[in-house]
Amino acid sequence: MSKVTVVGAGNVGATVANVLAHDDFVKEIVLLDIKGEMAQGKALDSWQQAPIGGYSSYLRGTSDYAETAGSDVVVITAGLPRKPGMSRDDLISTNANIVNTVTKNLLQYSPDAIVIVVSNPLDVMTYAAHKTSGLPASKVIGMAGILDTARYRAFLADELKVSPKDIQAILMGGHGDTMVPLPRYTTVGGIPVTELVSEERLNAIVDRTKKGGGELVELMGTSAWYAPGAAAAQMVTAILKDERRIFPCCIKVEGQYGIDGVYVGVPVILGKNGVEKVIELDLNAEEKALLDASIVAVKSVMDVYDGMGL
């Protein structure tokens, strides 16, 4: 039996908790937010869904970190969206302070927990949580690749008029415009996607994937939550069930791909210890150049954070 804490009772955090509850294998899910009554309300609403959804996972909301004690996995979704007039540096500073405070408070009560970061800017927030936590890098993981891959697979399913369940894919790099989808490693029912989709259409789908978050903000006026929440929940499940699933995750890459000390998305095996293994693909020259460019972009943001002395 296990315990999971989700920090942030907004749309993403509430979705993480609700998806995990429906999976019905976690004994207790704690939804924590500075707005304790909102966390209590959303947890209560989800618990009242249990007789309908057919699950026994108990949910409760709180603003008290003491109630998170003994968590096996903690998911951090807390943070503010970028507002008009707010610079990138302002967003980094604001959300890093939130993530760092949350991380310290969580580990005070659950020192052995595995930390999954969802807060944005994703790559640098995962880096901040790792530096603050003092945990091994294998236990501080950012959720981005599963979401980005899901968007890519969904767009391909639309294009081919097939089930997204039959599409497998890997993306690498930073979370955003510099991410690196890899058509060469994308298959549909085992068939290379390059045999089914023209290069022109594939490039258009890749471009849409890179801008997937922005497309949703433009449509809804706010960030997505169903897919990001489900993606984070899938990571929790892989860890707690020791499934050893292969997912693209934001981790501290230490030597692989010629990268050292940068938090960026690469394929890994997720299991009971967090990152069990980094999988190093044999990238061609074009793919490696795109990854290197993404690394430069991510490292520049990490350098901004380091310069803040937080």
GITAWO-V479408 format. One record per backbone hydrogen bond with DSSP energy under -1.0 kcal/mol. NH is the residue of the N-H (numbers start at 1). CO is the residue of the C=O. If there is no record, write none. Layout:
BEGIN
[[NH;CO] [NH;CO]]
END
This chain:
BEGIN
[[4;28] [5;73] [6;30] [7;75] [8;32] [14;10] [15;11] [16;12] [17;13] [18;14] [19;15] [20;16] [21;17] [22;18] [23;19] [27;2] [28;2] [29;58] [30;4] [31;60] [32;6] [33;62] [36;34] [39;35] [40;36] [41;37] [42;38] [43;39] [44;40] [45;41] [46;42] [47;43] [48;44] [50;47] [53;49] [54;50] [55;50] [58;27] [60;29] [62;31] [67;64] [68;65] [69;66] [70;109] [71;68] [72;3] [73;3] [74;114] [75;5] [76;116] [77;7] [86;83] [91;87] [92;88] [93;89] [94;90] [95;91] [96;92] [97;93] [98;94] [99;95] [100;96] [101;97] [102;98] [103;99] [104;100] [105;101] [106;102] [107;103] [108;104] [109;106] [110;106] [113;110] [114;72] [115;139] [116;74] [117;141] [118;76] [119;76] [125;121] [126;122] [127;123] [128;124] [129;125] [130;126] [131;127] [132;128] [133;129] [134;130] [139;136] [140;137] [141;115] [142;250] [143;117] [148;144] [149;145] [150;146] [151;147] [152;148] [153;149] [154;150] [155;151] [156;152] [157;153] [158;154] [159;155] [160;156] [161;157] [162;157] [166;163] [167;164] [168;187] [172;180] [173;265] [179;176] [180;172] [182;170] [185;182] [186;183] [187;168] [188;191] [189;166] [191;188] [193;186] [195;192] [196;193] [197;193] [202;198] [203;199] [204;200] [205;201] [206;202] [207;203] [208;204] [209;205] [210;206] [211;207] [212;209] [215;211] [216;212] [217;213] [218;214] [219;215] [220;216] [221;217] [229;225] [230;226] [231;227] [232;228] [233;229] [234;230] [235;231] [236;232] [237;233] [238;234] [239;235] [240;236] [241;237] [243;238] [245;270] [247;268] [249;266] [250;142] [251;264] [253;262] [255;259] [258;255] [259;256] [261;253] [264;251] [265;173] [266;249] [268;247] [269;277] [270;245] [271;274] [274;271] [275;138] [276;269] [279;267] [283;281] [288;284] [289;285] [290;286] [291;287] [292;288] [293;289] [294;290] [295;291] [296;292] [297;293] [298;294] [299;295] [300;296] [301;297] [302;298] [303;299] [304;300] [305;301] [306;302] [307;303] [308;305] [309;306]]
END
